[in-house]
Amino acid sequence: MFAIGGDLNVRRLGFGAMRLSTEPGPARENSVAVARRAVELGVTLIDTAHLYGGGANEELLAEALYPYPDELLVTTKVGVARTGPEGEWKLDGRPEVLRDQVEWALRRLRVERIELLQLHRIDPETPVADQLGTLRELRDEGKIGRIGLSEVTVDELDEALTIVEIVSVQNQYNLLDRQHEPVLAACEAAGIAFLPWRPVAWGEAGARAEIAAVAAELGATATQVALAWLLGHSPVILPIPGTARIDHLEENVAAARLRLTPAQRDRLDALAAPA
């Protein structure tokens, strides 16, 4: 378990909902089944975002899981909108956009408060103080409970902490891609939850072979080894692997029970040099 913000208890292996199809028909029915199975398996953290279908992913999760179990945290992200010159998606952290997306997320998720809301990206065209100040106001109004960031550097995290309390960071990070090791270290020092997105990714063949070798020794899959490595690498890491298949979901969740030996961990640590 990990207490996000010191008081929001979740199991450390969550679920990323981005891959769930929201199209009508069998694909949507499958998505609903996957989301429900995640909760049945004990997942207590599900990650979505306005960007995922312009809110359609949020609506899907509400359809599948509302009314939510008391222990379930559905976290969403705002700050990317279809406001580009041709109506394309772009970073947009203007206060009015953030407020609008939060209001819509409340409706789509059918809740009065979003317990954890993350800024999907920092918009370079809008002052950081305006973006995080807006989220702080929404928190003070009771519409969100806690604030997180996504894809930030250590300097950006430090700046954000001068404006508002930050309880989570969601950066790309996995066994073979550790460019954000300094951000992870900063989160660990501050007790901030670190949610690696794309927590499973493979690099060159030699690295894959080493992962496969460890998996064979444990009677596990390479994916499970990669997730187990993350869980053991830092106590603040909360992986959120995503899938649209129940068998892959079950495989991922089972990784929480996998234990790497110190020697196996040393071999995996050597696959990618920390940033």
N, C-alpha and C positions, 0 to 999 in steps of 0.2 A: 504493500500500500504506500501511497505518497499523498501528503496533504498539500494540495495546491493552495498557495496563499496562506498556508498554515492551518487551514480549517476545512478545506474541501477534499475529502478523502476519496481517492480513486485507486483502482488496481493499476499496476504500472504498465500493463500491456493493453493498449486501447485499439480502436478501429477507425481507419480513415474511410469516409463514405464517398470520396470523390469518384470512384469507379462505378458506383451504382447507377444503372441506367434509369432514367425517369420517363422513358417513352412508354406510351400505353401498350398494354398487351402482355405477353408472356415475359418479356424482359423486365417490365416493372414488377410483375408478380414475383419474379425471382429476386429482385432487389429487396422487396418487402420481406421475403423469406430469409434472405441473408442478414438483414438488419435484426430481425427477430431472433435468429439463431445466435447472433453475437451476444445479445442480452442473455439468452438461455445459457450460454457458455460462461457467463460471469463477467463479460466486458462491462465496465462502468464508465468508460470515456469514449465518446463517439465524436469525431471531428468532421465538420462540414464548413461551407462558406457560401456567401452570396454569389461568388464567381461560378460555383458549380451549378450551371444551368440558370443563372440569374435568379437564384432562390428556389429553383425546382427541387434541388437536393434537400433543402430544408423541409419543403412540403412533403417529400417522400418519407423522410424520417418521422415526421408527425403522423402521417398516415399509418406507418408501420408500428410506431411505438407509443403513441399517445393514448391514454394517460401514462406518463413516464413513471417507471419504478422510482422510488425515493432515492435510491443509491446511484441512479444514472445521471451522468453529466453529458449533455449535448452542447458542445462548444461550436461557435460559428465565427466567421471572419468577415470583415468589411474593409472597404477601401480600394476596390477595383470596380470600375463601372463602365457601361457602354457610352462613354462620353467623348470618344475620339472623334476626329473630324468626319469620318465616314460611319460613325456609330459603332466603332470597334471598341473592344475592351482596352482600358488604360488605367494606370494608377490614378486614383482620384481621392484625395484625402480632404477635400474641402468640407468644412463643417456641415454644410447643408446636405451634402451627399452622405456623409457618415450618419447623420441623424436619420435621414430617410431610409437608409439600409437597415439601421437598427430597428426602426419602427416596423418595417416590413418583416424583418426576421422574427420579431415578437409575434406578429400575426401568423406567419407561416408555421412557426414552431408551436404556436398556441400556448405561449407562456406570458407571464406578466413581467418576468425578469430573466435575462440571459446571464447565467451564473459566471460564465467565462466568455468574454468577447475578445478576439484578437484582431489587431490591425494587420491586414493581409500583407501589405508592404507599406513602407514609408514613402509618401508621395514627395519627390524632390521639388515639385512646383508649389507646394503649400508648406508654410512654416510648421516645423515639428510641434511647436507650442500650440498652434491652432488645432492640429490633428489630435494630439493627446489631451489638450485642454477640453476639446469637445467630448472625448470619451470620459474624461474625469467628470464633466458636468452630467453626462448621462448616468454615470455611476452614482453621483450625488442625488440624482433624481429618482434613483431606485430602479432604473430600467436595465442596468447591467450590474453584475456583482463584483467582477474582477476583470482586470485588463491585462492582455498579453500582446506580444509582438511576433512578427514573422520575418525571416530573412534579414536579420540585422547584424551589424558589426558590434564589437565591444564598445567602440566610441559612441555608436548610436544608442546602445543600451544604457550607457552611462548618462548620456544626455536625457534620455527618456526618464530615467530614475530621478532626475532633478525636477521633473514636472509632475509625475504621478507614480504611485506604486505599480510595479510590474511584477506579475506572478508567474508568467510563462513566456517562453521563447520557442518558436517553431521554425527551425532552420533545417536545410538539407544536411543529412549526416548519416553515414553508415560505415560499416567495417572497412570499406575500400575508399571512402571519400571523407576525410577528416579535416577538411579545410577550415571548418568552424570549431576546431578544438579550443581555441582561445575563448570563444563565446561560451562553449560548454563549461570551461573552467570558471568563467565569471559567474555563470548561473549556479554552479556548484557552490562557489564561495558565498553567494547571496541566498542560497536556498530557493532559487527560482527553478520551476519545472522546465525541463528541456524536452520538447516534443520533436524528435527527428522525423521529417517527412522524407519519403523515399528511403525507408530504413533498410531495405534490401536491394542491393545493386551489385552487379558483378563487373570486374575489370578484366585485366589480361588473363590469359589461360593459366599461367602459373599460379596466380592467386586463387583462381577457381579450383584448381587441383588441390591446393592445400585445404581449402574449405571442405571440399568433397572428402578428403582423407579424414579430417576430424569428424565429419558427419558419419562416415562409415564406422569409425571407432565407437561412436555413441549409438549407432543404430537409429540415427536421425536423418533429417534432410538438410541440405545446405541452407535453405531458408531458415530453418529452426536454429541452426548454428549461428547464423548472422544475427538473429533476434536475441538469442541467449547471450551472445557477446555484448550486444548493446546493454542489456539489462544488468550485466555484471560490470560493465565499464565505468558506470557512474550511478550513484543512488538517485540522482535527479532526472535520469533519462526515462521518458515514458514513450516508447515507440508506438506509432499509430499505423501499422501496416494496413493497406487497403486491398480489397479483392471483391470480385462479383461472383465468386464461387464458394459454396458452402464447404466443399472439401478443403480448399485452400484456407478458408477461415479457421476451420478446425485444426489444420496443421499449424497455423500461426499461433493460435491460442495455446496449443500444447507446448510451444517453445518456452513458456513461462516455467515449465517443470524441468527443463533441461539444465543440467549442471556441467559446466566445463571444468576440467582439471586445470590446476595452475600451469602445467606444461602445455596443454592445448591452448590455453589463453595466451601464453607467451608466443606460441607459433602464430596465432592469429594477429596478435599485436604487431608482429613484425611485417605484416602484409602491406601496411601503409604507414608511412612516417607521419606523426602528428604535425600539424601546421606550425 
